[in-house]
Amino acid sequence: MSMQLLPRPPRGALRVAALCTALVLTACGSGSDAPRHDPPPTAGTPTTPAFGSDSFFDYVAARVYSLIDDGEPEATDGVTATTPEDTEPKPVG
């Protein structure tokens, strides 16, 4: 049984075939006639609620900001811990 080799394609034929294939694929990429649906307009930019005053948080934040690395710890037992329900949490840092 003899194996025949296929004839070699002309020089550059594979490049031309690849280019034509790419051209055909890009030409049919978005040919839909369906109408575009834009998202409904929003009522406005939502505003973030104002941060309420929390005396415990303010005390601890002031103490932390004034600490030196070798400062002594201080007890927070004398400050009443508050848990306000009508305010958003404050960012730390």
C-alpha positions as a Markdown table, in Angstrom:
| # | Residue | x | y | z |
|---|---|---|---|---|
| 1 | Met | 0.0 | 0.0 | 0.0 |
| 2 | Ser | 1.6 | 3.2 | -1.1 |
| 3 | Met | 0.9 | 6.5 | 0.6 |
| 4 | Gln | 0.5 | 9.5 | -1.6 |
| 5 | Leu | 1.5 | 12.8 | -0.3 |
| 6 | Leu | -0.9 | 15.6 | -0.9 |
| 7 | Pro | 0.4 | 18.4 | -3.0 |
| 8 | Arg | 1.6 | 21.4 | -1.1 |
| 9 | Pro | -0.8 | 24.5 | -1.3 |
| 10 | Pro | 0.5 | 27.6 | -3.0 |
| 11 | Arg | 2.6 | 29.9 | -1.0 |
| 12 | Gly | 0.4 | 32.3 | 1.1 |
| 13 | Ala | -2.8 | 30.4 | 0.4 |
| 14 | Leu | -3.3 | 29.6 | 4.1 |
| 15 | Arg | -2.8 | 33.2 | 5.1 |
| 16 | Val | -5.4 | 34.3 | 2.5 |
| 17 | Ala | -7.8 | 31.6 | 3.7 |
| 18 | Ala | -7.3 | 32.7 | 7.4 |
| 19 | Leu | -7.8 | 36.3 | 6.4 |
| 20 | Cys | -11.0 | 35.6 | 4.5 |
| 21 | Thr | -12.3 | 33.5 | 7.4 |
| 22 | Ala | -11.6 | 36.3 | 9.9 |
| 23 | Leu | -13.2 | 38.8 | 7.6 |
| 24 | Val | -16.4 | 36.8 | 7.3 |
| 25 | Leu | -16.6 | 36.2 | 11.0 |
| 26 | Thr | -16.3 | 39.8 | 11.9 |
| 27 | Ala | -18.8 | 40.9 | 9.3 |
| 28 | Cys | -21.6 | 38.9 | 10.8 |
| 29 | Gly | -20.9 | 39.7 | 14.4 |
| 30 | Ser | -23.7 | 42.1 | 15.3 |
| 31 | Gly | -26.2 | 42.1 | 12.5 |
| 32 | Ser | -29.4 | 42.0 | 14.6 |
| 33 | Asp | -32.3 | 44.3 | 13.8 |
| 34 | Ala | -33.7 | 44.1 | 17.3 |
| 35 | Pro | -34.3 | 47.5 | 18.9 |
| 36 | Arg | -31.9 | 48.5 | 21.7 |
| 37 | His | -33.4 | 48.8 | 25.1 |
| 38 | Asp | -31.8 | 51.5 | 27.2 |
| 39 | Pro | -32.1 | 51.1 | 31.0 |
| 40 | Pro | -34.8 | 53.2 | 32.6 |
| 41 | Pro | -33.6 | 56.5 | 34.0 |
| 42 | Thr | -33.0 | 56.6 | 37.7 |
| 43 | Ala | -34.9 | 58.9 | 40.0 |
| 44 | Gly | -31.7 | 60.5 | 41.1 |
| 45 | Thr | -28.5 | 59.8 | 42.9 |
| 46 | Pro | -29.2 | 58.2 | 46.2 |
| 47 | Thr | -27.8 | 60.2 | 49.1 |
| 48 | Thr | -25.9 | 58.6 | 51.9 |
| 49 | Pro | -27.4 | 59.3 | 55.3 |
| 50 | Ala | -25.5 | 61.6 | 57.6 |
| 51 | Phe | -23.4 | 60.0 | 60.3 |
| 52 | Gly | -24.9 | 60.6 | 63.7 |
| 53 | Ser | -22.9 | 61.6 | 66.7 |
| 54 | Asp | -21.8 | 58.6 | 68.8 |
| 55 | Ser | -20.0 | 59.7 | 71.9 |
| 56 | Phe | -18.3 | 56.3 | 72.6 |
| 57 | Phe | -17.1 | 56.1 | 69.0 |
| 58 | Asp | -15.9 | 59.7 | 69.0 |
| 59 | Tyr | -14.0 | 59.1 | 72.3 |
| 60 | Val | -12.3 | 56.0 | 71.2 |
| 61 | Ala | -11.4 | 57.5 | 67.8 |
| 62 | Ala | -9.9 | 60.6 | 69.5 |
| 63 | Arg | -8.0 | 58.4 | 71.8 |
| 64 | Val | -6.6 | 56.2 | 69.0 |
| 65 | Tyr | -5.6 | 59.2 | 66.9 |
| 66 | Ser | -3.7 | 60.7 | 69.8 |
| 67 | Leu | -1.9 | 57.5 | 70.8 |
| 68 | Ile | 1.8 | 57.1 | 70.6 |
| 69 | Asp | 3.3 | 53.7 | 70.1 |
| 70 | Asp | 4.6 | 53.5 | 73.6 |
| 71 | Gly | 1.5 | 55.0 | 75.3 |
| 72 | Glu | -0.2 | 53.3 | 78.2 |
| 73 | Pro | -3.6 | 51.7 | 77.6 |
| 74 | Glu | -6.6 | 53.5 | 79.1 |
| 75 | Ala | -9.8 | 52.0 | 80.4 |
| 76 | Thr | -13.0 | 52.9 | 78.6 |
| 77 | Asp | -15.2 | 51.8 | 81.5 |
| 78 | Gly | -16.0 | 55.5 | 82.4 |
| 79 | Val | -17.5 | 56.1 | 78.9 |
| 80 | Thr | -21.1 | 54.9 | 78.3 |
| 81 | Ala | -21.2 | 52.7 | 75.3 |
| 82 | Thr | -23.9 | 53.9 | 72.9 |
| 83 | Thr | -25.8 | 51.9 | 70.2 |
| 84 | Pro | -27.8 | 54.4 | 68.1 |
| 85 | Glu | -30.3 | 52.7 | 65.9 |
| 86 | Asp | -31.0 | 55.6 | 63.5 |
| 87 | Thr | -27.5 | 56.3 | 62.2 |
| 88 | Glu | -25.2 | 54.5 | 59.7 |
| 89 | Pro | -21.9 | 53.1 | 60.8 |
| 90 | Lys | -19.0 | 55.5 | 60.6 |
| 91 | Pro | -16.0 | 54.5 | 58.5 |
| 92 | Val | -13.0 | 53.5 | 60.6 |
| 93 | Gly | -9.6 | 55.0 | 59.7 |
